[in-house]
Amino acid sequence: MVLSPWNNPIPFTRAWCLLGNYCAVKSNSKFEVAITPDQHKAFMEGITSNPGEFYQMLADINVEKSEAWSAYDKQRIFEVVKSSVGFAVRISCYLG
């Protein structure tokens, strides 16, 4: 996977890429990340100045907001998500 831009990687917005990541983890496959020298420099600067930025990037991954070129593919990928790990439950509360 190409991690670009490092703090909001395009593959994390694509349904097929997220499904591929999930399948790699479930099958204990080797998963590698590639990053350009410029993005590596930005990554190092980002996590040095704000260590939480990396974790925020991971927390911002949202399969429900991911896209696919084909609406049919997106529907089928979402069916796989629903029948396996499911979508995250988002809870809003008012403390007032």
N, C-alpha and C positions, 0 to 999 in steps of 0.2 A: 504494500500500500504506500502511495506517495503522500506524505504528510505535508500538505500545502494548502493554504497557509497553516503554519504549525498550530496557531491558536484557534483556528476554525477550519479544520481540514475538510475540503470538498467531499472526500469519500464518506465522511460521517454524515453527509446530507443526502446520500444516495441509497435507496432501499436495497439495491443489489449488493452494494459494498458492505452494508451493515449485515445483510444475510450471510455474505461470504465470511465476514469476521466471526459471526456466531458459529457457523459451520466449522471454521478452523479451530475454534476453542473446543467445541463439542467433540470433535474427532481427534483432539490432541495433535493437530497438524502444526507444522512449523509455520510461523507467521512472522514476516519481516516487514520492517518499515524503512522506506527510503526518504531522504530529506536533502534538499539542495544545500550547498554551502551557505547561501544567504539566509535560508530559513533556519539552518542549524545555529547560525550566529544569533538570529532573532530569538530563537528558542532559549539559548543559553542566557541571553540578556533578560528575557522575560521571566524565566524561573529564578534567576538570581535576584532581580529586583522585587519580584512578587511570587514566592514559591507556590502560593495557592492558585495561580493562574493556570497551571497545568491541570490541576484537579477540577477547576471550573470548566475548562475545555472539555474534559471527560463528562462532567455532570450535565453539560449542555447538549449532549447527544440525545436526540429524541426521534426514535424510529417513526412515531406517528406523524412527524413533520417531514419525513424523508420523501424524496421524489424518485420517480422512475420515468423513463421515456414512454413506456407503455402503461396505460391505465390498467390493463389486464394483468401485467406483471406485478404492478404495485398491489393490486387486489390479492393476488395469489401469495405474494410475500407476506402481506398483512395476515392472511389466513394461517400461514405457517407460524407467525409470531403469536397469534391468538391461541393456537392449539398447542404451543410449546411453553414459552416463558410468559406470554401475555404482555400487555402494555402496562406501563406504570400507572398506578392509581394516583391521581393528583387531588390533593385535599386542600381546600381553601378554608380558612377560618378567620373570623373577625374577633379580635381581642379588644373589646372596647367597653 
